Amino acid sequence: MTEGKPVVAVDIGTSKVVTIIAKVDEESVNVMGVSEVRAGGIKKGQIVDIEEAVLSINSSIEGSERMAGLSASHIIASVGGSHIESQNSRGVVAVSQPQGEISPADITRVIEAARAISLPSSREIIHVLPRTYTVDGQEGIKDPVGMTGVRLEVETHIVTAGSTSLRNMEKAFSEVGVDVDAIVFGGYASSLSALTDTERELGVVLVDLGAGTTEISIYVEGSVAYSSVLPIGARHITNDLAIGLRISLESAEKVKLHLSRPKKSIVTEDSLLGKEQRSDDLDLSNLGLAEQLTKVSQKTLVDGIIRPRLNEIFTMVGLEIKKSGYGGQTPSGLVVTGGGGRTVGVVDCAKRMLAMPVRIGTPQNMKGIIDEIQDSAYSTVVGLAMYGGGIETLSSLPFGVKMPQIANVNLSGVPKKIIDLIKSFIP
């Protein structure tokens, strides 16, 4: 995959909409434009007000276009929310070549076979991710193209989403005036940018702690085995702070971020004289809070308000890991990413509640304008760009024919089928 045309990735979160424009190659994501705006009309990862959401998405895309000096027509978007579900499915086909050599067409057929699961009409498949292939009973094959066999099987991980949420997203993007090339589950996108190959291979749990939702992606033996979303996030911590300190949500968010920043040791005249300041008091006077709150006990905030809520979130994560059935197969432990990864004490809390190694995951392999996005809050949007760099645009047919856009009809799989049909006639 050479560095080709720019990829436009839009991460739609509960608290922010982030757009990056980047050129993606095998080694890195070269970021050319970034823009982050406060999200409007989005609750718990789902669009609840299309007009407000369109304004947020529009200003975010425009901001990144200005910075990159390019205009966006095709985008890769993230989807989240508690309507996301996953299941694993098997597909089996006979190898078509008489010599028994497995071709890419066989791979496509076996994945299509695995895709044939019964779904209610209110759900749609957004990912069919191959986990491992089996050729004539030989298991654990990652890429069987070119191998010889008679029977080809695949284990896939299928992620499904609620149709209404997808329709609302498509409507919002069509009002913005861009084509959606792919909709990617946010937790999977984050895992592409925040996890190392070793972690994926050994088995790891990725927890993307957003404002309104917590997305979980569990990797076993190098591929995704379980995906889910919890309807709870870092916004709940802000709410607790607002109630506990009797301040507004805006002020509570400022206090939370102030707590998360690494503390500089302040050398004062008193400390030089050996009189230690009471380190428990937190000075908030420079935050300029509307409520004129200036001093507050750090212990009260961290141990009394933030920690109980983090404990609750990680207890729910623990239950989800148990439910997945992959609990003992993740020796790499837990990688926490997303904006909630900045919360004070999040690593200690996760270690204590889940008894496994924990680290904060930030997006890797980036270059270009990256000062703003070297942070766990941007794992999803960088992962979306990586995902976008790896797919060919399906919206154009060979010979430069464009697909007609028909309202309410999802044509994303059609061009591929037509291409496969054309290929089948070519000797």
C-alpha positions as CSV (number, residue, x, y, z in Angstrom):
1,M,0.0,0.0,0.0
2,T,1.8,3.1,-1.2
3,E,1.0,6.5,0.2
4,G,-1.9,7.4,-1.9
5,K,-4.8,9.7,-1.8
6,P,-5.7,11.4,1.5
7,V,-8.0,9.6,3.9
8,V,-10.6,11.7,5.8
9,A,-11.6,10.2,9.1
10,V,-14.4,11.5,11.2
11,D,-14.8,10.3,14.8
12,I,-18.3,11.1,16.1
13,G,-18.2,11.0,19.9
14,T,-20.6,12.0,22.7
15,S,-18.5,15.0,23.6
16,K,-16.5,15.9,20.5
17,V,-16.4,15.4,16.7
18,V,-12.8,15.0,15.5
19,T,-11.8,15.0,11.8
20,I,-8.3,14.3,10.5
21,I,-7.1,14.3,7.0
22,A,-4.1,12.1,6.5
23,K,-2.0,10.2,4.0
24,V,-1.6,6.6,5.1
25,D,1.2,4.2,4.1
26,E,2.5,0.9,5.6
27,E,4.6,2.6,8.3
28,S,2.7,5.6,9.4
29,V,-0.2,8.0,9.3
30,N,0.9,11.4,7.9
31,V,-1.5,13.9,9.4
32,M,-2.2,17.0,7.3
33,G,-5.2,18.5,9.0
34,V,-6.9,18.1,12.3
35,S,-10.1,19.7,13.7
36,E,-12.0,19.1,16.9
37,V,-15.3,20.6,17.8
38,R,-17.8,20.1,20.6
39,A,-20.4,17.6,19.6
40,G,-24.0,18.7,19.4
41,G,-27.1,16.4,19.0
42,I,-25.2,13.3,20.0
43,K,-25.9,11.3,23.2
44,K,-24.1,8.1,24.2
45,G,-22.5,7.8,20.8
46,Q,-25.8,8.0,18.9
47,I,-27.3,10.9,16.9
48,V,-30.4,12.3,18.7
49,D,-30.7,15.6,16.8
50,I,-29.7,15.5,13.1
51,E,-29.6,19.3,12.6
52,E,-27.2,19.9,15.5
53,A,-25.1,16.9,14.6
54,V,-24.8,18.1,11.0
55,L,-23.5,21.5,12.3
56,S,-20.9,19.8,14.5
57,I,-19.7,17.4,11.7
58,N,-19.7,20.2,9.1
59,S,-17.6,22.6,11.2
60,S,-15.2,19.8,12.1
61,I,-14.7,18.7,8.5
62,E,-14.3,22.3,7.3
63,G,-11.7,23.0,10.0
64,S,-9.5,20.1,8.9
65,E,-10.0,20.9,5.2
66,R,-8.7,24.5,5.9
67,M,-5.7,23.1,7.7
68,A,-4.9,20.5,5.0
69,G,-5.8,22.7,2.0
70,L,-7.9,19.9,0.6
71,S,-11.6,19.3,0.2
72,A,-13.2,16.1,1.6
73,S,-15.7,14.2,-0.5
74,H,-15.3,10.6,0.9
75,I,-15.0,9.9,4.6
76,I,-14.5,7.0,7.0
77,A,-16.8,7.4,10.0
78,S,-16.9,5.8,13.5
79,V,-20.0,4.3,15.0
80,G,-20.6,3.6,18.7
81,G,-23.4,3.3,21.2
82,S,-24.9,0.4,23.1
83,H,-26.7,-0.9,20.0
84,I,-23.4,-2.5,18.9
85,E,-23.3,-6.3,19.3
86,S,-21.0,-9.0,18.1
87,Q,-20.9,-12.7,17.5
88,N,-18.5,-15.2,16.0
89,S,-19.5,-17.3,13.0
90,R,-18.0,-20.0,10.8
91,G,-18.0,-20.4,7.0
92,V,-17.2,-23.4,5.0
93,V,-16.7,-23.7,1.2
94,A,-15.2,-26.2,-1.3
95,V,-12.1,-24.8,-3.1
96,S,-13.1,-24.0,-6.6
97,Q,-9.8,-24.7,-8.5
98,P,-9.5,-28.3,-9.7
99,Q,-5.8,-28.3,-8.7
100,G,-7.0,-27.3,-5.2
101,E,-5.0,-24.0,-5.0
102,I,-6.8,-21.5,-2.9
103,S,-7.4,-18.2,-4.6
104,P,-8.6,-14.7,-3.3
105,A,-12.0,-15.5,-4.8
106,D,-12.3,-18.5,-2.4
107,I,-11.5,-16.3,0.5
108,T,-14.3,-13.9,-0.6
109,R,-16.7,-16.8,-0.9
110,V,-15.9,-18.4,2.5
111,I,-16.3,-15.0,4.2
112,E,-19.6,-14.5,2.4
113,A,-20.6,-17.9,3.7
114,A,-19.7,-16.9,7.3
115,R,-21.7,-13.7,6.8
116,A,-24.9,-15.6,6.3
117,I,-26.3,-15.4,9.9
118,S,-29.9,-14.8,10.8
119,L,-30.4,-11.2,12.0
120,P,-33.5,-9.3,12.9
121,S,-34.5,-6.6,10.3
122,S,-33.5,-3.9,12.8
123,R,-29.8,-4.9,12.7
124,E,-27.1,-4.7,10.0
125,I,-23.6,-6.2,9.7
126,I,-20.8,-3.5,9.8
127,H,-17.8,-5.8,10.0
128,V,-16.9,-9.4,9.1
129,L,-13.4,-9.8,10.4
130,P,-11.7,-13.1,9.6
131,R,-9.9,-14.6,12.7
132,T,-8.3,-17.8,11.4
133,Y,-8.7,-20.1,8.5
134,T,-8.7,-23.9,8.4
135,V,-7.6,-25.8,5.3
136,D,-8.6,-29.5,5.3
137,G,-8.5,-29.7,9.1
138,Q,-5.2,-27.8,9.5
139,E,-6.1,-25.0,11.9
140,G,-4.6,-21.6,12.8
141,I,-3.8,-20.4,9.2
142,K,-3.7,-16.6,8.9
143,D,-3.6,-16.3,5.1
144,P,-4.4,-19.4,3.0
145,V,-4.0,-17.8,-0.5
146,G,-1.8,-20.1,-2.6
147,M,-2.1,-23.1,-0.3
148,T,-3.6,-26.4,-1.6
149,G,-6.7,-28.0,-0.2
150,V,-10.2,-29.2,-0.8
151,R,-12.2,-27.7,2.0
152,L,-11.7,-24.1,3.3
153,E,-13.2,-22.9,6.6
154,V,-13.0,-19.5,8.3
155,E,-13.7,-18.3,11.8
156,T,-15.0,-14.7,11.7
157,H,-15.9,-12.1,14.1
158,I,-19.1,-10.3,13.1
159,V,-20.0,-6.8,14.5
160,T,-23.6,-5.6,14.0
161,A,-25.2,-2.3,14.6
162,G,-28.8,-0.9,14.9
163,S,-30.2,0.0,11.4
164,T,-31.8,3.2,12.7
165,S,-28.5,4.5,14.1
166,L,-26.7,3.8,10.8
167,R,-29.6,5.5,8.8
168,N,-29.4,8.6,11.0
169,M,-25.6,8.8,10.5
170,E,-25.9,8.4,6.7
171,K,-28.6,11.1,6.7
172,A,-26.4,13.4,8.7
173,F,-23.4,12.9,6.3
174,S,-25.6,13.2,3.2
175,E,-26.7,16.6,4.5
176,V,-23.1,17.6,5.1
177,G,-22.5,16.6,1.5
178,V,-19.9,13.8,1.8
179,D,-20.0,10.1,0.8
180,V,-19.3,7.5,3.6
181,D,-16.9,4.9,2.3
182,A,-17.0,2.8,5.5
183,I,-18.6,2.9,8.9
184,V,-16.2,1.4,11.5
185,F,-16.9,0.4,15.1
186,G,-15.0,2.9,17.3
187,G,-13.5,0.3,19.6
188,Y,-12.1,-1.6,16.7
189,A,-10.7,1.6,15.2
190,S,-9.0,2.5,18.5
191,S,-7.4,-1.0,18.7
192,L,-5.8,-0.4,15.3
193,S,-3.9,2.6,16.5
194,A,-3.3,2.0,20.2
195,L,-2.3,-1.7,20.4
196,T,1.1,-3.2,19.6
197,D,1.3,-6.4,17.4
198,T,2.7,-8.3,20.4
199,E,-0.3,-7.4,22.6
200,R,-2.7,-8.5,19.9
201,E,-0.9,-11.8,19.4
202,L,-0.7,-12.6,23.1
203,G,-4.3,-11.5,23.8
204,V,-5.4,-8.1,25.2
205,V,-8.5,-6.2,26.3
206,L,-8.9,-2.7,24.8
207,V,-11.2,-0.4,26.7
208,D,-12.0,2.9,25.0
209,L,-13.3,5.1,27.7
210,G,-15.3,7.8,26.0
211,A,-17.6,10.5,27.4
212,G,-20.9,8.7,27.2
213,T,-19.9,5.1,26.3
214,T,-17.1,2.6,27.0
215,E,-16.2,0.4,24.0
216,I,-14.5,-2.9,24.6
217,S,-12.6,-4.9,22.0
218,I,-11.0,-8.2,23.1
219,Y,-8.1,-9.7,21.0
220,V,-7.2,-13.4,21.2
221,E,-4.3,-14.8,19.2
222,G,-3.9,-11.7,17.0
223,S,-7.6,-11.1,16.0
224,V,-10.7,-9.6,17.5
225,A,-12.8,-12.2,19.4
226,Y,-15.4,-10.0,21.2
227,S,-16.7,-6.4,20.8
228,S,-19.3,-4.6,23.0
229,V,-20.3,-1.2,24.3
230,L,-21.3,-0.2,27.8
231,P,-23.6,2.8,28.2
232,I,-21.4,4.5,30.8
233,G,-18.4,6.7,30.4
234,A,-16.2,9.6,31.7
235,R,-19.1,12.1,31.5
236,H,-20.6,10.2,34.6
237,I,-17.5,11.2,36.6
238,T,-18.0,14.9,35.6
239,N,-21.7,14.6,36.7
240,D,-20.6,13.2,40.0
241,L,-18.1,16.0,40.5
242,A,-20.7,18.6,39.6
243,I,-23.2,17.2,42.2
244,G,-20.5,16.7,44.8
245,L,-19.0,20.2,44.6
246,R,-22.4,21.9,43.7
247,I,-20.9,23.4,40.5
248,S,-21.9,23.4,36.9
249,L,-20.9,20.6,34.5
250,E,-18.5,23.0,32.6
251,S,-16.7,23.8,35.9
252,A,-16.7,20.1,36.9
253,E,-15.0,19.2,33.6
254,K,-12.3,21.9,34.2
255,V,-11.7,20.5,37.7
256,K,-11.5,17.0,36.4
257,L,-9.0,17.9,33.7
258,H,-7.0,20.0,36.2
259,L,-6.7,17.0,38.4
260,S,-5.5,14.8,35.5
261,R,-2.6,17.1,34.6
262,P,0.8,16.0,35.9
263,K,1.6,18.1,39.0
264,K,4.7,20.3,39.0
265,S,6.4,20.4,42.4
266,I,6.1,24.1,43.5
267,V,9.1,25.3,45.5
268,T,7.9,28.0,47.8
269,E,9.6,29.9,50.5
270,D,7.7,27.8,53.1
271,S,8.8,24.5,51.7
272,L,12.5,25.7,51.6
273,L,12.1,26.6,55.3
274,G,10.9,23.1,55.9
275,K,7.2,24.1,56.4
276,E,5.4,21.7,54.0
277,Q,2.2,23.0,52.6
278,R,-0.8,20.9,53.2
279,S,-0.6,19.0,49.9
280,D,-4.2,17.9,50.2
281,D,-5.6,21.3,49.4
282,L,-6.1,21.8,45.7
283,D,-5.8,25.4,44.5
284,L,-8.5,26.0,41.8
285,S,-8.2,29.8,41.8
286,N,-6.5,30.0,38.4
287,L,-9.3,27.9,36.7
288,G,-11.6,30.9,36.9
289,L,-14.7,28.9,37.9
290,A,-18.0,30.8,37.8
291,E,-18.8,29.6,41.3
292,Q,-15.7,31.2,42.8
293,L,-14.6,27.9,44.2
294,T,-10.9,28.2,45.0
295,K,-9.8,25.5,47.4
296,V,-11.0,21.9,47.7
297,S,-9.6,18.7,49.3
298,Q,-7.9,16.6,46.7
299,K,-8.5,13.5,48.8
300,T,-12.2,14.2,48.8
301,L,-12.3,14.5,45.1
302,V,-10.2,11.6,44.1
303,D,-11.1,9.0,46.8
304,G,-14.6,10.2,47.5
305,I,-16.0,11.0,44.1
306,I,-13.8,9.9,41.2
307,R,-12.6,6.5,42.4
308,P,-16.0,5.0,43.3
309,R,-17.3,5.8,39.7
310,L,-14.1,4.4,38.1
311,N,-14.6,1.3,40.3
312,E,-18.1,0.9,39.0
313,I,-16.9,1.3,35.3
314,F,-14.2,-1.3,35.7
315,T,-16.5,-3.7,37.6
316,M,-18.8,-3.5,34.5
317,V,-15.8,-4.0,32.2
318,G,-14.8,-7.1,34.3
319,L,-18.3,-8.5,34.0
320,E,-18.2,-8.0,30.2
321,I,-14.8,-9.8,30.0
322,K,-16.3,-12.7,32.0
323,K,-19.4,-12.7,29.7
324,S,-17.1,-12.9,26.6
325,G,-15.6,-16.2,27.9
326,Y,-12.0,-15.0,27.0
327,G,-11.0,-14.0,30.5
328,G,-8.0,-16.2,30.9
329,Q,-6.7,-15.6,27.3
330,T,-5.5,-12.0,27.6
331,P,-2.1,-12.1,29.3
332,S,-1.2,-8.7,27.9
333,G,-3.8,-7.3,30.2
334,L,-5.8,-4.1,29.6
335,V,-5.1,-1.1,27.5
336,V,-7.2,2.0,28.4
337,T,-7.6,4.6,25.7
338,G,-10.1,7.3,24.8
339,G,-10.6,10.7,26.5
340,G,-11.5,9.0,29.8
341,G,-7.9,7.6,29.9
342,R,-6.7,11.0,31.1
343,T,-8.8,10.6,34.3
344,V,-6.7,10.8,37.5
345,G,-6.1,7.3,39.0
346,V,-7.6,5.3,36.1
347,V,-4.6,2.9,35.8
348,D,-4.5,2.1,39.5
349,C,-8.2,1.6,39.6
350,A,-8.3,-0.8,36.7
351,K,-5.3,-2.8,38.1
352,R,-7.1,-3.1,41.5
353,M,-10.5,-4.1,40.1
354,L,-9.4,-6.5,37.4
355,A,-6.1,-7.8,38.7
356,M,-4.2,-7.6,35.3
357,P,-1.5,-5.4,33.9
358,V,-2.9,-2.0,32.7
359,R,-1.4,0.8,30.5
360,I,-2.8,3.9,28.8
361,G,-2.9,3.5,25.0
362,T,-2.1,6.4,22.7
363,P,-2.1,6.4,18.9
364,Q,1.2,5.1,17.4
365,N,3.1,5.6,14.1
366,M,2.1,9.1,13.3
367,K,3.9,12.0,11.7
368,G,2.9,15.4,10.4
369,I,0.8,17.8,12.4
370,I,0.5,15.6,15.5
371,D,1.2,17.9,18.5
372,E,-2.6,18.0,19.3
373,I,-3.4,14.4,18.8
374,Q,-0.6,12.5,20.6
375,D,-3.2,11.6,23.3
376,S,-5.4,8.7,24.2
377,A,-8.5,10.8,23.2
378,Y,-7.5,10.5,19.5
379,S,-6.9,6.8,19.2
380,T,-10.2,6.2,17.4
381,V,-9.8,8.9,14.7
382,V,-6.2,7.8,13.9
383,G,-7.4,4.2,13.8
384,L,-10.1,5.2,11.3
385,A,-7.5,6.8,9.1
386,M,-5.4,3.5,9.3
387,Y,-8.6,1.5,8.4
388,G,-9.3,3.9,5.5
389,G,-5.8,3.5,4.2
390,G,-6.3,-0.3,4.0
391,I,-9.5,-0.3,2.0
392,E,-10.1,0.4,-1.7
393,T,-13.0,2.7,-2.4
394,L,-16.0,0.7,-3.4
395,S,-18.0,3.6,-4.8
396,S,-16.3,3.5,-8.2
397,L,-16.6,0.7,-10.7
398,P,-13.8,-0.3,-13.1
399,F,-13.4,1.9,-16.2
400,G,-14.2,5.0,-14.1
401,V,-17.9,4.4,-13.9
402,K,-19.4,6.0,-10.7
403,M,-22.2,4.2,-8.8
404,P,-25.5,6.0,-8.9
405,Q,-26.6,7.2,-5.5
406,I,-30.2,5.9,-4.8
407,A,-31.9,7.1,-1.6
408,N,-32.4,4.5,1.2
409,V,-30.6,1.8,-0.8
410,N,-27.3,0.5,0.6
411,L,-25.2,-0.2,-2.4
412,S,-21.9,-0.6,-0.6
413,G,-21.5,-4.4,-1.4
414,V,-22.9,-4.1,-5.0
415,P,-19.8,-2.8,-6.9
416,K,-17.7,-5.6,-5.4
417,K,-20.2,-8.3,-6.6
418,I,-20.3,-6.7,-10.0
419,I,-16.4,-6.7,-10.1
420,D,-16.3,-10.3,-9.0
421,L,-18.9,-11.2,-11.7
422,I,-16.8,-9.4,-14.4
423,K,-13.7,-11.2,-13.1
424,S,-15.4,-14.6,-13.3
425,F,-15.8,-14.1,-17.1
426,I,-12.2,-13.2,-17.6
427,P,-10.2,-16.4,-18.3
